Amino acid sequence: MNEEIELILDVAEEQMQESISRLEMVLSKIRAGKASPQMLSAVKVDYYGAITPLSQMANINTPDSQTISIQPFDKSVMGDIEKAIVEANLGLNPMNNGELILINVPALTEERRKELVKQVKSETENCKVSIRNSRQKGNEEVKKLAKTGLSEDIARDAESSIQNLTDKFISNTDKIFSEKEKDVMTI
């Protein structure tokens, strides 16, 4: 029975860690006022019928803190890249000069910063819900084992361990939120 309990705890921890990783990836796309190639990581371009990540079809650089330059490997798709950036709804306005696509990243206004903090808060809450769902699944597995002969003490200890994991990951989520909020609100 102990191996089964260990497996349940490992699975719950793995699912909670995946939630944290997903949160960090989503938050990395939320800009904090300075240009970053990461801002375009969600952009996918229709490249001759195949949906292709922008990073696989162009060099993406930041010549300065307010500009992103995109140099496509195939200049014939510049219009498609511009269209994909606009459709990605990132609030960015690409400019095509024939050689490069330049994106000027405007400084964030106070109102926009507050909107971004709300978005960060929402993503953080989604992560917490996911962590709690992992806890619930783990507890259900422990209860199933309890019905098939697992002692109450061991079941209670397992549920307590799952709760400790949950508390640890929720705390980690709160820390990630505070750091990103500070980053977004810093001018």
C-alpha positions in Angstrom: 0.0 0.0 0.0 2.8 2.4 0.8 4.0 2.4 -2.9 0.5 3.4 -4.0 0.5 6.3 -1.5 3.9 7.4 -2.7 2.7 7.2 -6.3 -0.4 9.3 -5.5 1.8 11.9 -3.8 4.3 11.9 -6.7 1.6 12.4 -9.3 -0.1 15.2 -7.2 3.3 17.0 -6.9 4.1 16.6 -10.6 0.7 18.0 -11.6 1.1 20.9 -9.2 4.6 21.6 -10.6 3.2 21.5 -14.1 0.6 24.2 -13.0 3.5 26.4 -11.8 5.5 25.9 -15.0 2.4 26.8 -17.1 1.9 29.9 -15.0 5.5 31.0 -15.4 5.3 30.5 -19.2 2.1 32.5 -19.4 3.5 35.3 -17.2 6.6 35.5 -19.3 4.5 36.6 -22.3 3.0 39.5 -20.3 5.2 42.4 -21.0 6.5 44.7 -18.3 7.3 47.8 -20.4 10.5 46.7 -22.2 10.8 44.8 -25.5 11.6 41.1 -25.4 11.6 38.4 -28.1 9.5 36.3 -25.6 6.6 38.7 -26.2 6.2 37.1 -29.7 6.4 33.5 -28.6 2.7 32.9 -29.0 2.7 34.2 -32.6 2.0 31.5 -35.1 2.1 32.3 -38.9 0.3 30.4 -41.7 3.3 29.5 -43.7 2.2 27.8 -47.0 -0.7 26.0 -45.2 1.3 25.0 -42.1 0.9 26.9 -38.8 4.5 27.7 -37.8 5.8 29.5 -34.8 7.3 32.9 -35.7 10.6 32.0 -34.0 11.1 29.2 -36.5 10.8 31.4 -39.6 12.6 34.6 -38.5 15.4 36.1 -36.4 13.8 38.1 -33.6 16.0 40.7 -31.8 15.7 43.6 -29.6 18.1 46.4 -30.8 17.0 48.6 -27.8 14.6 48.3 -24.9 11.7 49.7 -26.9 12.1 48.0 -30.3 11.7 44.4 -31.6 13.1 43.6 -35.0 12.0 40.6 -37.0 14.1 39.5 -39.9 12.3 36.7 -41.8 14.3 34.0 -43.5 11.9 34.2 -46.5 11.0 37.8 -47.3 7.9 36.7 -49.3 6.1 36.0 -46.0 6.6 39.5 -44.4 2.9 40.3 -45.0 1.8 37.1 -43.4 4.1 37.7 -40.4 2.6 41.2 -39.9 -0.9 39.9 -40.2 -0.1 37.1 -37.6 1.3 39.7 -35.1 -1.8 41.9 -35.4 -4.1 38.9 -35.1 -2.3 37.6 -32.0 -3.9 40.6 -30.2 -0.7 41.6 -28.3 -1.4 45.3 -28.7 1.7 45.7 -31.0 1.8 47.5 -34.3 4.3 46.0 -36.8 6.0 48.2 -39.4 7.4 46.7 -42.6 10.4 48.5 -44.2 11.0 45.8 -46.9 14.0 44.2 -45.1 12.8 44.0 -41.5 9.6 44.1 -39.5 10.0 46.6 -36.7 7.7 46.8 -33.6 7.9 49.8 -31.4 6.9 48.7 -27.9 5.2 51.7 -26.3 5.8 52.6 -22.7 3.0 51.3 -20.5 0.6 53.8 -19.0 -0.5 53.5 -15.4 -4.0 52.3 -16.6 -2.4 49.6 -18.8 -0.1 48.5 -16.0 -3.2 48.0 -13.7 -4.9 46.0 -16.5 -1.8 43.8 -16.8 -1.7 43.3 -13.0 -5.4 42.1 -13.2 -4.4 39.7 -16.0 -1.5 38.4 -13.9 -3.8 38.0 -10.9 -6.3 36.1 -13.1 -3.6 33.7 -14.4 -2.4 33.2 -10.8 -5.9 32.3 -9.7 -6.2 29.8 -12.6 -3.0 28.2 -11.4 -4.2 28.0 -7.8 -7.4 26.3 -9.1 -5.4 23.8 -11.0 -3.3 23.1 -7.9 -6.4 22.6 -5.8 -7.8 20.2 -8.5 -4.6 18.2 -8.2 -5.1 18.0 -4.4 -8.7 16.9 -4.9 -7.7 14.1 -7.3 -5.0 12.9 -4.9 -7.4 12.9 -2.0 -10.0 10.9 -4.0 -7.3 8.3 -4.9 -6.4 8.0 -1.2 -10.2 7.6 -0.3 -10.5 4.8 -2.9 -7.5 3.0 -1.2 -9.1 3.5 2.2 -12.2 1.7 1.0 -10.1 -1.2 -0.2 -8.4 -1.7 3.2 -5.9 1.1 3.8 -5.9 2.1 7.5 -7.5 5.3 8.5 -4.2 6.6 10.1 -2.2 6.1 6.8 -5.1 7.7 4.8 -5.1 10.7 7.1 -1.4 11.1 6.9 -1.5 10.8 3.1 -4.2 13.5 2.9 -2.1 15.7 5.2 0.9 15.2 3.0 -1.2 16.2 0.0 -2.4 19.3 1.8 1.2 20.2 2.7 2.2 20.0 -0.9 -0.8 22.1 -1.9 0.2 24.8 0.7 3.7 24.8 -0.6 2.7 25.3 -4.2 0.0 27.9 -3.4 2.7 29.8 -1.5 5.0 29.6 -4.5 2.3 30.9 -6.7 1.7 33.9 -4.5 5.5 34.6 -4.6 5.5 34.4 -8.4 2.5 36.8 -8.5 4.2 39.4 -6.2 7.4 39.3 -8.3 5.5 39.8 -11.6 3.3 42.5 -10.1 6.3 44.4 -8.9 7.9 44.0 -12.3 4.8 45.3 -14.1 4.3 48.2 -11.8 8.0 49.3 -11.9 8.4 52.1 -14.4 
